[in-house]
Amino acid sequence: MNFEKIEAAYELLLENVQLMQNQLMTNAYDALIEQNLAYLNETVQDGTIQKNNEALKALTLSKEEWRRAYQFLLIKLNQAEPLQYNHQFTPDSIGFLIAFVIETLTVEDRLEILEIGSGIGNLANTLLNNTQKDLDYLGIELDDLLIDLSASMAEVMGADVHFVQGDAIRPQLLKPSDIILSDLPVGYYPDDSIASRFSVASKKEHTYAHHLLMAQSIKYLKADGYAIFLAPNNLLTSAQSDLLKVWLKEEAQLVVMINLPETLFGKKEMAKSLFVFQKPKVEFQETFVYPLQSLQDPETLQNFSQVFKKWVLEYAN
């Protein structure tokens, strides 16, 4: 990976987005979508934008270099026009951890992955660019802007991914997947009539959207598949956790829980852990629980890797 090329691409993208934004009188994210279209279709008349896109093509970026350049650009754009918290992209360190967990838990060379709430697609491309597996990836996202951003960036990168727009809590016509994945958006689901179809539904208030997404996701999971969720640390102790626990006894079993460093999330109350579920099995399986103190320290990561691989050999295979 060439960081000089990534920096050059970032500068070219930023200038084009700013030019697009001024010309179209729009927000920076819509301008980025227009820039991606201009890069692909070469339809823009502006000489500077054309020249910059030619320079971008000359850089011959790899998929991972493209992803990094877009990531730096989105961080810059977010400083001036902040996305809501649930729309922020999943940190790379967590993406690499999820890739490792998938690689270690699964023996198949090819996996079908369904991501619920795929956002801008950064987690998808982190996985695809950093795994030896052949991933057949589908992302579902409700937000118009995010689905357009993810699709346009994926097309520029040449990423083999597919995105569809939809409310993942409502029933979807989807085939079962080996891996269900979600950095769960936290909050309340506003439609009580839809929520009432689920056993996790609250009768006193709006139901937690992340509980509903978990319950819906398991329906799309293969018998021996894994559902991997980034969810609040208090998932099993929050106000509506009793409803979730009842659902868990019947529909899913917790096989892995990895506590992540709170520093990754800015605020303690925003901190999440990595939860891995399977459909219930008759045989007993010991849950893997691990407090991961750092995602940057090599020794900490090596110790975690050894302990997790040992657990997988003893209990998961």
Salt bridges, closest charged atoms under 4 A:
GLU42 OE2 - LYS57 NZ 2.52
GLU64 OE2 - ARG67 NH2 2.73
GLU64 OE2 - ARG68 NE 3.10
GLU65 OE1 - LYS5 NZ 3.78
ASP92 OD1 - ARG67 NH1 2.87
ASP92 OD2 - ARG68 NE 3.73
GLU112 OE2 - LYS175 NZ 2.99
GLU112 OE1 - LYS222 NZ 3.43
ASP134 OD2 - ARG110 NE 3.61
ASP136 OD2 - ARG110 NH2 3.26
ASP167 OD2 - ARG170 NE 3.56
ASP178 OD1 - LYS222 NZ 3.25
ASP183 OD1 - LYS272 NZ 2.69
ASP191 OD2 - ARG170 NH2 3.31
ASP192 OD1 - HIS206 ND1 2.73
ASP224 OD1 - LYS281 NZ 3.98
